[in-house]
Amino acid sequence: MTTRHRVGLLLCGVTLYGCFFGLTQTAPGMFVSFQPPWTQVSPGEAYLWLGTLLLALPGACLMGVALAPWMVRALAAVSARVERMTPTEQRMGAVMGACLAFGLARVGHAFFLRDFPFTDDEWAARFGGQVLALGKVALPRPAQVAAFPDLFLYGHGGQWAGLDWLGVQLAWATAELTGLGPAVFALAAALGVLGVMGWGARRHGPTGALLAAALYLASPMVELLSFTTHAHVLSRAGLALGLWAFVVAMDKRTGRAWFWTGLALGGAAMTRPFEIVALTAPLIITEVVSAVRRKEAGRMVGGLALGLAIPLVATVIHAVVVTGGIIPPRLASNNEVIHPYLSYFKGVWSPERFWERFGANFSYNLVMLALWFLGPVGLLLVASGWVLDPLSRRLGWGVVASLAVALIHDDHGLHMVGPIHYSDAAVPLTFMAVAGTVKVLALLRERALPTTALVGALCLSLFLAMGTFTVWNGLALRRQAEIHEQLYSVVDDPALEDAVVLAPKYGQVWLSFPRFKQQGSFVFEWRRPRPDLSDRVLVVHDGPGVEAALRALMPERRFYRLRRDAAGQVGLTALTPG
């Protein structure tokens, strides 16, 4: 290809990439808003998706082909250096990769989310961690329970506790006891990268580790979730570590190796059990069959069972103490806190819901997964891994199994950071994409076919186009986080001490602002109070008789009411007794 041809391709690519940003001038622009229900897609968001698929990705591919010789030369030098690394250097490289992931996650949470949750689940999970940090599993519910925000909490027999799975509550307990706060989740994001690199190194050598980390971090659904404090950050990290341990155990075939595998996968399942079981069941079952044929099943099953038993027993003990039975709070039927979606959710066997579940859950999440993992280029790499690599095929069946779970429940899930219920699927999809990339390049080289243009196109399509998609959605998250930053800047005024703020429902407050209503958010409730009510500022629901009742309960506190003034600004009005 001549220099003239490369300049022409580069200009075409830059033009297409520029056209992507030109879509901001259309009627809806590419304004991403967050509005219920879960499957809602705004016109601006649809333009963003179309622009990414039809303009940014092709443009990046053309630019990649034009710049391929220089990019491939640099990548070859990096690969050669990585392959020459000593074991000590490789370990240091892995630590540096994890540190990079930690930094990205922590900075992302501070910048894009302004250090606020993006779902009510996170506020509720933090409450559960605060209970555990006090050395309890449940605490007495205060009088006037209706005044205290309790969305997604568990209440029974005059006690309240966290509703979410034990794993995320333990993470928040660690955050409370160490003072690390959201950094605990950034650490989990870093551990996930370590697991991905470990798997890549075990399967494809040092360059495979680098490729795995690169593809993993290039995924919008990986990077954006890493900015959050959502439970899936933990389960995804546990799955990555567990699958790394799995391929190590496949090679070593020792009970100890299988024990560590079970422990890691069990830790992931403590946070999101149904997703982890679905994703790993085909892999585990096929390996057990192979172990039976080799007459090693006892060692494998025994090690796995012992590792899995530790988190399972902890979960059961916690459930027995909190709910009085072996059913965890998340699934317990005796919860006195009314779940807002309870009337909509139906049982597993609900044939009348099949078509809705197939469309609004299975099909919706399949589309979200295809777009948010690595786009159509990622799909091609995943498909190549499925066809060319037997282990990838087993991982792929796990992804299929996890998608099939959508047919038996009604919780479609958000897609603010990708399909939230399929966040963990990014790990096996990354492994499949790595295998697909390695196998396709090796196949082309065996047949003496050129690979330079392909590598260049892959690099820029994945890192420039999908990176742009990631940042654009991150800026939408930043806009919705402004809602929380502004409202909490009022109620958390540093001048307030031992205060109680009587306020309308959180969603009612921010929805009353046209700008915030247009942007939208999926946080509809005030933060949950600390379980012992020791907050510097307690925000409670206003209503008839609430002030008098809470004054009797907390006579030492000052009381304020959240109101909007004539100019429409939110402020606090001090209340006097009587």
N, C-alpha and C positions, 0 to 999 in steps of 0.2 A: 504494500500500500504506500503510495507516494505521500509526501508532505502535504501536497495540495488536497489530496483526498482526506487526510487527517484533519486539516484545518476546516474543510467543509463539514465533516462529521461533528467536529467540536462546535462549530457555529450552529448547526442544526440542533444539537443537544442543548446548548445554552439557551437557544430560542424556546424550545419546548419547556425547559425548566423555568424560564421567565414567564411563559404563558400560564404555568401553574399559579404563580403569584398574581397574574393578571385576573384570575377568577375572583379576586377580592373585590373587583369592581362590578360584579354582577349584582342582581337585586338582593339575593340572600348573602352574597359574599361567601366566605368560608368560615362563618361564625358558628362555632360549636357551642351549643347550649345543652343543658342537662334537665330534661323534663320527664316526668312520669308519663306513661308506664315504662317499664324497664326496656322494652323493645323499641321505644320511640327514637326516631332519627330525625333531626332537624334538617331543613333544606340546606343550610350552610354546611352541615356535617356531610350530607350526601355529595355536595359539590367538592368538599375536601377529598372524599374517597375517590370520586371520579377523576379529579385532577391528579391525584397521586398515581392512580392506575394508568391513566391515558396520557399524562403529560410528564409528571416528574420522573416516573420509572423509565419510560422510553428515552426521555432526555438524558437521564443519568447513564443509561446503557450506551447511548451514542457517544457521550463524553468519555465513558470508560474505554470503548473501542478505540477512540482517537488517541487517548493517552496510555493505552495498554503497554507499549514497549517500555516506557519509563516506569510505570507502576510495577510491571512484572519483574523488571530488573531489581527494583528495590525490595520486592517481596521475596525474590530468590535469595538476595543477600541476607535478609532477616532469617529466612528458613535455614540457610546454611549455618548461620551463627547459632541459631537455636539448637540445631542437631549436634553441634560441637560442644554444647554446654556439658559441664560435669554434673553429676547428681546434686552436688551442693548448689551450683548455679541454677539448676532447674527448680530446686526447692525455693530458692530466693526469688526466682521469677514468678513462681506460683503465689508467694506471699505478696509480691508487688502487685500482681493482678488482683488479689483479694483486697489489698489496700485501695487500689483504684476503684474497685466496685463499692467499697465502703464509703469512700469520699463522694462518689457520684450519688449514692443513695442518700447520704446525709445532706449534701448540698441541695439535691433535688427536693427533699422534704422541706428544707428551709425556704427555698426560692419558689418552687412551683406550688407548694401547698401551704406556704407561710407557717409551717409547723402546726397545722390543724388537720384533723381527720377529714376524709372525703366521704365517709359513710357513718351512719349511726352505730353500726356494728363495732367500730373502733372505740367509741366512747364507752359502750357497754362492756367490751372486753377489758378495757382498762379498769373498770369498776371491779370485775372479777379478780384481776391481779392485785388491786388494792386490798381486797378482802384477804387473799392469801398472804400478802405482805404483812398483815397484822397478825399472822399466825392462826387464822381462823379459816373455815370453809364457808361459813355463813354468819351473819350478824343480825341482831334484832332490827326489824323494820320500824322506823319512827312512826309516831302517831301522825295523823293527817297524811297518810301515805299518798293520797291522790294529789297532794301538792308537790310531791317530789318527782322529777323526771325519772321514769323507770323503764323506758322503751328498751326491749330486748334484754331485760333482766329476769331473774328467776325469783319468785316469791312463794313461800308456802309455810304455813304454821307459824306466822309471825316473824319469820326470818327472810332475809333476802341475800342473794348470792349472784355470781356471774352465770349467765345462760350459755355462753359459748363453750366450745370444747376445751378441755383442760390444758392442752398444749399452749394455746394463746394466752390463757390466764397465767400460766407459769412464766411466760415471757414477760408479761406486764408486771408480775410480781418481782421478777429480776430487775426490770426497769425502775420500779419503785425503790427497791432495797439498795440498789447501786447508785441511784441518781442519774443513770444514763438516759432515761426516757426513751425517745424515739431511736436513739443510737443502737439500742438492742436489735431493732428490726434492720437497721443498716448493717449490723454485724451478721445477721442472718442472710442478707443479700450477698455479703462477701463470702460466706460459707457456701452458698449456692454456686458461686463462681469457682470456688476451690473444687467442689464436687464435679462440676462440668469439666474443668481442666484435668482433674484426675482421671475421669473416664476417657477423655480424649487422648491423654498420654498412654493409658493402658491399651487402648485399642489401636491407635495410629501413631504412637511415638510423640516426641516433643513438639513437632510441628502440628500434630493433631490436637495437642492441648491448646496451642495458640489459636488454631482455627476454631475449636469448640468455644473458647472464650469470646472470640470475635463475633461469631454468629449469634451466640447467646445474648451478648450485650447489644447487638444491632437490632434485636427484636423489640418493637415498641411495647408489646405486652410484658416483656421482661423488665425493660428499663423503667417504664412508668409505674408498674406495681412496686418496684424496688424503692420508689420515692415515698411509699405509703407505710402505714403501720397496720396494714391489714393482715389477717391470719394467714392468708395464702403466701405471704412472704416466707413464713416459717415452714409451711408444709412443702413449698417448692424447694427450699434449701434442704430439708430432710430427704426429699425424694432424690435430689441430685447426689447427696452424700450416699444415700442407700443404693442407688444404681451404680455408683462408683465402687462401693463395697461389693456389690453383686458381681461385677466383672472380675474383681480381684479374687473373690471366692470361687468363681468358675475356674480360674487358673490354679489356685492353691488347693482347693477341695479339702479344706480342713474345717473341723467343727468351730474353731475360733473365728475363722473368716466368716462363716455363715452366721455366727452369733452377732458380730458387728453389723452385718447386713440386716439382720432382723431388728437389732436395736435402732438403727438409723431409720428403717422403714416404719417401725413402730412409733418412733418419735414423730415422724411426719403424719402418721395416722392419728396420733393424739390431737392433731390440729384440724385435719380434714379427712376423716376416715373413709368416707364413701368414694371420694375422688382417688385417694391413694390405692385403695383396694382394687378399684376398676382398672387403674393404669398399670398396676403391677401383676394382677392375677394371671394373664396369659403368659407372661415371662416366667413367673414362679412355677406355674403348673407344668409348662413344657420342660423346665429344668428339672423338676422333680421326676418327671417321666424318664428323662435322660439319666438321672441319678439312679433310678430303679434298675435301668438296663445295665448300668455299670456296677450295680450292687453297692452303691454309696448313699442310698436314700436315708438310712438311719442317721448318718453323720450330718447330712444336709438338713433334714427335717428337724432333727434334735437341736442343732445350732440355731436355726431360724426361730424355732418355737421358743427357745430360751431367751433369745434377744427380744422377740415380740412380747413375751410374757411380762417383762418389766413395765413398759408403758401401759399395757392392757390392764394389769393388776392395779396400777396407780389410778387409771381411769375408773375402774369398777369401785375401788375403795372410796374415791371422791364422790362417785354417784350415790353409793349407799349412805354415806354420811349426810349428803346434801338433800337427796330426794327420798331417802328411805327405801330405795330399791336399786337394782343393778342398772336401771335405765338412766343414762346421763341427763342432766338438766335440759340439754338441747332437745331431747326427745320425750321428756317426761310429760305425762298428761295432767299432772296435778299442779301445774304452774298457775298461780293466781294472778300473775301479770298478763293481761290480755294481749296476745300477739295481733298486730294490726291486720295481718294477712290471713288470719286463721279461717275466716269465713270463705276465703277464696281457695285455699289449698284443699285438695281432695286426697283420698287415700291412694296407695300404690296401684291397686286394681280399680281403675275407673275407666272402663271402655268408652264411656261417653266423652271423655277428655282426650282420646287418642289423637284425633286430627289436630286439635289445638296444640297438644304437646309436641306432635311431630313438626308442626309449622313454627309455632312461637317459641319452642324450646330447642328441639333438635336442629331444625333447619337454620334458625336464627343463630345459634351458637356455632354451627358449622361455618356459616358465612363469616361470623366474627373471627373465628379461629384462623380461617384462611387469609383474611385481610390483616389481622393484627400480629400474626406470628412473624412472617417475613414477606407477606404479599405473594403474588403469583410466582416470583422467582423462588421464594422459599418453598412453595408447593412443588415446584419442579425438582428441587433438591431432595425434599422429603420423599417424593415418588421414586426418585432414582435410588435412594437408600432402601426403600421397600423392595424394589425389584432386584437390586444387586447385592444386598447384604442380609443374610438370614437373621441375624440378631436384630437388625432394624425392623424386619418384618414382625418379629415377636413384640417389639415395642409398639409398632403400629397397631397391632391388634388391641393393645391396651388403650390406645387413644380411641379406637372404634368402640371399645367396651364402655369407656367413660362417656362418650357421646350417647350411647344407647341408654344410659341412666336417665337422660333427659326425658325418655318416654314414660317414666314412672313417677314424675313429680311435676309441680307447677311453678317452681321458683326459677324463672327464666334467667335472672341475673343481670347486673348492670354491664355496660361496656365502656365505662369511662376510662379505664386503663386496659382495655381489651376485655374479652369475655371472662368475667371475674371467676365464674365457677370452673373455668378451664385453664386457669393460670398455671396450674401444675403441669398441664400437658406440654408447656413450652420446653420442659426438660427432655422428655423422649423425642419430641419433634426436633430439637437441636441435635441430639445424637443421630437421628436419622438423616438430617441435612448434612452433618459432617461426613457420615459414611457415604452419602450420595455424592458429595463433592469429591471426596478422595477416590471413590470407585470410578466416577465418570472421567476424571482427569487421567487416572491410570489407564483406563480403557482407550482413551484417545491417544495417549503416548505410545501404548503398545502397537497401535495401528498407524503410527507415524503421522497422526493428524495434528494440525496446529491447535494450541490451547491459549495462546497469548490474548487474542481478542475476547475469548470467553471469560478468562480470568479478569480482564479489565472491566468488562461489562458487569460481571458479578459484583466486583468490589464497589463500584460507584452506585449501582442500583440498590445494593443493600445498605451501604453506609451513608450515601448522600440522600437518596430518595426516601428511604425508610427513616433515616435520621431526621429529615425535615418533617416527616409525618409525626415522629415522636415529639419534637419540639413544639409543633403546632398544637398538638393535643395537650402538651404540658402547659402551654400558655392559657388554654381554656381552663385547665385545672386551677391555674393561678388566679384567673378572673373569678371563679366560683369561690376560691378561698378568701377573696377580698370581702365577701359577705361576712364570713366568720370573724375575720380580723377586725372589721369595723364594729360589729356588734359587741364582741368581747372586749374591745378597747374601752367601751363604755362601762360594762359591768365589772371589769377588772381594773378599774381606776386605782392606781397605786395609793391614792389617798384613803381608800376604803379599808377598814379593818373590822373583823367580826361583824360582817354585814350580811343581811338577807335582802335579796332583790326580788320583789314580786313582779312577775312579767307574764305577758300572754305566751301562748305556745310559740316556740322558736320559729316554726314555719310560718305562722301568721305574721310575725314581726318582719322577717326578711321579704316575704311575698308582698308586703304592703309598699315596698319600694319598686317602682316600675323597672329601674335598671337591673336590680337584683332578680326580679321576676323574669325578665327577659333572659338573663344568663342561666338562672336555675342552679339547683344543687340537690343532692340526695341526702342532706343532713336536715332533718325536720324537727329535731328535739334538742333542747339545751343539754349541755354536758351533764352526766350523772353526778350527783353529789358523792363525796367520799363516803364510804360505808359507815364511818363513825361520825359523819357530819362535821368534820374538823376543818372544812374548807374556810379559807380566809373570807371568801364571798360565796354564799349559797344562792343559787338562782332557783326559784320555785315558781310554780304556776299560780298566778293570781286568781282570785275567786271570792265569792261571798264567805265571810267568816274566816278566811285563811290567815289574815294578819293577826287577828286576836288569838287564834289557836296556836300559831307559831310563837307569838310573844310569850304565851304561857309556857311553851316548851323550851324556848331559848330567850329568857328575859335579859340576858347580858348582851344580846346583839342589837345593833342598830338596823332599822328597817327603811327600805327605799322602794319606790315604785318606778318601773320603767315606763316612760311615756314619750310621745312625740310632741314637740312644741308646734307653734303656729307655722314655723318655717319648714316643718317636716323633719326636723332633726331629732334623733333619739337621745334622750337624756334621763337622768335619775332625779326623782323628787324625794327629799327626805320626809319621812313620816313620823309623826309624834304619837305617843301612846294615847289611846282613847279617841 
